[in-house]
Amino acid sequence: MSTVDAISMLNRLVVVAKDGQAALKAAAEEVYHEDLQRALTEFSAFFGDAADELQAAVRGLGGHPKGLGTFANTLHRTWMHLKAAALGRDEAVILDAIETDETLGEQMLAEAVQWGTPPPVHAMLVRLHQGARERHDVIRRIRAQLAETA
């Protein structure tokens, strides 16, 4: 993989991480179960830290890192807040709204691991993918527990 391709791929991941961070933070503000709120907040922080690491990797390769998420994600979060308010902060609805962000982040990291990046970048991508998968699994388990008690 060329350096330009690696920078481009890493910058796409920065945007996905920033979007995931913002969406998960917004979701954490809407839910009322403490375990779910804590998991969403922690996952949001994970994506924030991941964005920082990815930006550092872009700089390390001589590129200019992206700094923001997408406008579409801003609209998505606004819609999630409105929908949550209209439906009485239904946690299932909130979790449905962020599932796309969680899944996209996990999938993009899985794909990035397959690219031929420099060894330090590859090791970072493997670690971030594993971390995203583990956190997504925690939220899935909490979601299943809440569904059982509903």
C-alpha atoms as one frame of an Amber mdcrd trajectory, in Angstrom:
protein
   0.000   0.000   0.000   1.354   3.411  -0.885   1.777   6.063   1.777  -0.914
   8.179   0.088  -3.356   5.257   0.195  -2.536   4.590   3.850  -3.102   8.245
   4.748  -6.410   8.270   2.877  -7.581   5.064   4.579  -6.523   6.331   8.012
  -8.320   9.633   7.438 -11.528   7.755   6.550 -11.139   5.907   9.846 -10.630
   9.218  11.681 -13.974  10.462  10.347 -15.724   7.201  11.279 -14.184   7.324
  14.760 -15.244  10.956  15.255 -18.783  10.096  14.099 -18.888   7.069  16.394
 -17.595   9.090  19.337 -20.272  11.755  18.896 -23.134   9.305  18.286 -22.262
   7.138  21.285 -21.888  10.180  23.539 -25.299  11.428  22.406 -26.823   8.004
  23.031 -25.287   7.875  26.520 -27.039  11.157  27.299 -30.411   9.660  26.337
 -30.388   6.288  28.105 -31.296   5.793  31.752 -29.889   2.353  32.665 -26.561
   3.009  34.378 -24.740  -0.009  32.908 -25.778   0.965  29.395 -24.921   4.603
  29.973 -21.485   3.641  31.297 -20.841   1.269  28.352 -21.871   3.889  25.792
 -19.755   6.561  27.458 -16.754   4.219  27.545 -17.252   3.244  23.882 -17.492
   6.937  22.963 -14.199   7.609  24.768 -12.642   4.617  22.987 -13.580   6.103
  19.600 -12.240   9.506  20.700  -8.920   7.946  21.692  -8.899   5.933  18.461
  -9.388   9.121  16.431  -6.436  10.708  18.244  -4.236   7.671  17.529  -5.306
   7.555  13.897  -4.584  11.259  13.496  -1.117  10.737  14.991  -0.525   7.879
  12.543  -1.519  10.135   9.630   0.924  12.776  10.852   3.592  10.065  11.275
   3.159   9.171   7.611   3.553  12.827   6.611  -0.141  13.530   6.038  -2.648
  16.010   7.345  -5.265  14.342   9.551  -8.974  14.995   9.321 -10.344  16.723
  12.376 -14.109  16.374  12.227 -16.854  13.859  11.682 -19.518  14.261   9.030
 -22.471  16.609   8.784 -24.654  13.583   8.075 -23.748  12.209  11.496 -24.714
  15.535  13.087 -28.137  15.202  11.470 -28.305  11.567  12.557 -27.615  12.512
  16.197 -30.204  15.302  16.076 -32.765  12.852  14.689 -31.859  10.345  17.418
 -32.398  12.975  20.149 -35.766  13.979  18.661 -36.878  10.385  18.223 -35.793
   9.499  21.775 -37.738  12.451  23.164 -40.834  11.607  21.132 -40.749   7.936
  22.132 -40.045   8.480  25.819 -36.310   7.690  25.750 -36.932   4.130  24.569
 -33.495   2.546  24.919 -34.162  -0.002  22.170 -34.808   2.850  19.722 -31.658
   4.637  20.871 -29.590   1.477  20.468 -31.062   0.897  17.009 -30.004   4.422
  16.063 -26.359   3.852  17.008 -26.056   0.282  15.755 -25.025   1.575  12.333
 -22.183   3.638  13.807 -20.928   0.755  15.935 -21.090  -1.708  13.057 -19.505
   0.664  10.547 -16.590   1.397  12.868 -16.004  -2.271  13.531 -16.264  -3.210
   9.826 -13.977  -0.454   8.604 -11.340  -1.388  11.151 -11.649  -5.050  10.110
 -11.076  -4.053   6.481  -8.179  -1.752   7.393  -6.402  -4.599   9.174  -6.290
  -6.428   5.830  -4.444  -3.586   4.092  -0.662  -3.710   3.825   0.170  -0.890
   6.208   3.506  -0.322   7.961   3.927  -2.662  10.970   3.303  -0.021  13.690
   0.135   1.139  11.900  -0.992  -2.447  11.386  -0.494  -3.242  15.089  -2.546
  -0.161  16.019  -5.338  -1.141  13.606  -5.464  -4.696  14.978  -5.688  -3.356
  18.544  -8.379  -0.812  17.639 -10.415  -3.429  15.765 -10.265  -5.791  18.720
 -11.255  -2.995  21.092 -14.197  -1.933  18.928 -15.405  -5.531  18.636 -15.179
  -6.100  22.397 -17.057  -2.894  23.203 -19.722  -3.617  20.598 -20.197  -7.068
  22.156 -20.681  -5.498  25.603 -23.418  -3.241  24.266 -25.065  -6.197  22.499
 -25.077  -8.148  25.786 -26.579  -5.247  27.705 -29.172  -4.818  24.956 -30.126
  -8.498  25.232 -30.370  -8.236  29.039 -32.647  -5.209  28.756 -34.823  -7.007
  26.223 -35.194  -9.968  28.613 -36.349  -7.729  31.435 -38.756  -5.702  29.278
